[in-house]
Amino acid sequence: MRIGLVTIAFAVLFILPTSREADGQEDGPVPERVTFVSADGRTNLVGYLYKPTTMNAERLPAVVMMHGRAGAYSERAHGVFDASTLSLRHKAWGDEWAHAGYVALLVDGFGPRGYPQGFPRHSYDSRPAELNEVTVRPLDAYGALAYLRSRPDVISDRIGLQGWSNGGSAAISAMSLEAPGITAPTATTGFRAAVVFYPACGLKGQFNDRPFLPYAPVLVFHGTADEEVSYKRCEKLVELSRENGGNVHIKIYDGATHSFDSPSRKRQKVDANSEATDDAVQRAVRFFSRHVSGEHP
């Protein structure tokens, strides 16, 4: 049943575009804007909260979502950075998690630091240090975790993490036993699990001399036609981790590009992207159902 709902939820965006979609928007409920403090103790962050239309329990599991280098908003936001101009991908995933029975929080880590529009491709070496995906952005993830734990509608020890691209790299860093923002992390004191989409796995050389060892299960998705980052580097990171006991797996999609799960026409007209999206959404939902919500489909 869930697989059918997943397919329908994303297909609506893929095959039924509207005039609003052409402007980077689509019809649907507008998420609630919230604010909270990063685990750095000083940065006031903005978040967008997606919730099920009908609560089937007083408390629900939750998901923290970390955007990539392009930021939280549509490239057609035209200077308006709010809940109405979030990117199609973030809206689709926020809605999907809400349909699956989660409270989902998309973290805007760039806007509060003065970069709401994000960054273009090939800008990695010129991005400011306060956006470092290894030392800074994980602190934002843990600030979001603390915020969700303070809410009366969230099960405090059943929260997962999701990240895309640069936010995926941040998610990997946040899941490490060495993660900043948390001491001696476990699946109950930290995140229950993470799903990571097409991250850059160089991670500032953090794991050049030792394996990445996550404290909870991690599932990575990548494509062989990724035009921005190397899937082979992530394969090596995962392989070394697994050789040393790390609970991390990677799913590689032949022919899938960077941002393959974006509902945009540009991405979904590529058959490999469409097929990868269908499979990755189903796998991610099942993975969180098992490791985050505690269900066993």
N, C-alpha and C positions, 0 to 999 in steps of 0.2 A: 504493500500500500504506500509506504513512504517513497519508494522509488518512483511510483507513478506521480506522486505529488511533486517530487523534485523535477521530473521531466516537464510537467505542466508549468511549474513556476518559472523556469528558465525559458521554456519555449515561448511563453507569452511575450517576453522581451525580444527573442530572436526573430520570430516570424510575424509578429503583429506590431511593427513600429508605428508610432504616432507622430504627429507634427511636433509634439514636445520632445520626443526622442531625438529628432533632428537637432535640437538645441541642447542635447546632452541630458535630457530629463525624461521621465515617464510618469504616467499616472500611478498613484498608489499612496498609501498613508505616509505622512511626513513624520519622521522620527522626532522624538523629544530631544531638545538640546540641553545638555547638562554640563556642569563644570566640576573639576576636581583637581587635586594637586598631584604632580608627578612625585615619584619616590625620591627625586632630588631635593624635595622639601621646599622648593621656591617657585617652580614654574606652574602657573595656573593653566591647566589644559582644558580643551573643549572636547566634548564627546557627543555622539548621536545615538540615542537609545531606541532599539527596536524591541517590541514586546508582542506576544501573541494577542490577538484580538479578544480571545476568551481564555482566561487563566484557568487551567484544570487543576491547579493546586495553589496553596498560599505562597509557596516558594518554588522557584524553578532553577534548573541549571543555567549557566550563562556562558557567553563567549566574548572575549576581548579581541577586536579586529584592528590590525595594524596596517595602515596604508603604505604604498610604495613611494618611490621618488617623485611621482607626479602629484602627490598630496591626496587629500580626501575628496577634492572637488572635481567636477567636470572641467575639461579644457575649454569648454564654452560657458564658463561661469560668468565671464565678462565683469569681473570685479565684485560679484555678489557671492560671498562665501558663507553659506548657511545651509540649513537642512534641505532646502529646495534645490540646491545645485550640487549635491553629492554626485559622484560619478555613478554611471550605470552599474558597474561591477559591485560597488559597495552597497547600492540600493538592493540589487538582486540578492546578494548574500545576506544582508540584514533581514530582508523579507523571508529568505529561505530558513534561516535559523529561527525566526519567530514562528514560522509555520511548523517547524520541527519541535517547538515547545521550549525554546531557549529565550532568555533575555540577552540580546546582543548589543555590545557597545563598540561603536567605531570611534577610535581615538584620533583626533586631529592633533598631531604632534608638531606640525610645521607652522600652521596658522598663528598660534600663540607666540611663536618665536619669530614672526615676521615674514614667513614664506608660505602663505596660503596657496599660492599658485603652483607650488612644487618646483621641480627642476626638469629641464629637458634631458634627452639622451646625451651621453658622452660628457656629462658635467660632474662626474664623480669626484675628480681630484680638486674641483673648485668649490665644493659644498662646505659650508661652515662647520667648525668642530662641534658646535652645540647640537648638531643633528647626527652625531656619530652613532652608527647602528650597533656598535659593540659595547660602548661605554655609557651612552646617554639614552637611546631609545628604549632599551630594556627597562630603564627606570620609569618611563612613561607607562609601559605595560604593567609594571607592578603598582604604579599609582592607580591605574584603572582597576586592577585586581582588588586593591584596598577599598576603592569606591564601591564596587559591586558588592563586596562583602558587607558593607555598611547598610545596604538596602534590605528592607524587610521582605522583598519579593524574590530574593535570590538565595539559593542554597550555598552557603559560604564556602564549602569545601568541594564544590562541583563546578569549577570554572575552567574552560578551555581557552586556548590561544590560537589565533589564526593570523597569518601575515602573508603579504604579497611583495615580491621583489625586494626592495630595500627593507620593507617591513617584515618580509620573510627572513632576511638576514638578522633583523632585530629579534624576531621570534626564536630563531635558533640560539642566538646569544642568551636570550632570556631563559631558555630551557636548560642551559648548561649548569652543571654542579657548581661552576665558578661564577654564575650570573651576578651582576651588580644589583643591589636593591633588595636582596633577600639573603639570609644566613642559613646555611645547612638546609637547602630546599628539599622538599619531598612532594609527592603528588597530593598530599593533603594540606601542606603549608603553602604550596605554590600552585601552579597550574596542573590540572589533571592530565592534560595531553595537549599536543599542538599539531595543527595541519599547516604546512608551509608551501606556498606556491612560488615556483621559479625564483628562489633566492640566489644572490651572489654568495658563493661559499668561500671567498677569500677571507672574509671576516677580519680585515686589518692584520692578518698574520697571527691572530689569536691562537689558532690551533696548528701552527706550523711545526711545533716541536712536541706536541702531545695530542692525543685523540680528543675529539668532542664527545663528551659523555653527558647525555641528558639525564635528568632526575626523574623524568616521566616519559611515556611513549611519544614519539615524534614521527609524523608521516609527511614526506616531502614529495611534491609533484613537480615534474620538469618536462621540457620538450626538447627534442633533438634539433629543432630548427630555431631555437631561441637566438634572437639576433642581438641581445644585450648582455647576457651573462652565460657562463659555461656550465652546461649540465654535467660535463665530465668531471669538473672540479667537485661538484656536489656528490657525484657517484663515489669519488675517492674519499671524501669526508665521511660519507655514510659507511663505506666499506671498512675504513679504519676504525670507526666507532664500533661497528658490530664485532669486529675482530677482538675488541677490548671489552665486550659485554654490553655495549650501548643498545638500548631499545629504540632503534631508529630504522626506518625503512624508506625506500625511494621508489616511486613509480615513474617510469620514463615513457613518454608518448612520442612515438615516431612521427616526425613532421609537424609537431605542435610548436607554436611560436611563443615568444614572451607575451604575457597577458592573454593567454589562450582562452581564459574563462570570462573575458569581457564580453558582455552581450552586444557590443557594437557590431554594426554590419561589417566593418573592416575585418574584424577578427573572426566572426562566425561564418563568413563566406568561405573561409578555408576549412575544407572538410575535416582535416586532421584536428583543427581547433574545436570544431563542433563536437566531434566524437570524443575528444579528450575531456571537454567540459562535462558532457553527460556522464562519463565514467568517473571523473574526479569528484563531482558533486555527490554522486551516490556513495563513493568510497569515504568521502569526508564525513558525511552524515552517519554512515554506519560506524566509522571509527570513533566519532564522538558519542554515539549512542552507547557504544561499549565502554569507553574509557572515561567519559565525562558524566553523562546522565546515569550511567550504571545499568542501562538496559542491555540485553543480549539478544539482538535480532538473529 
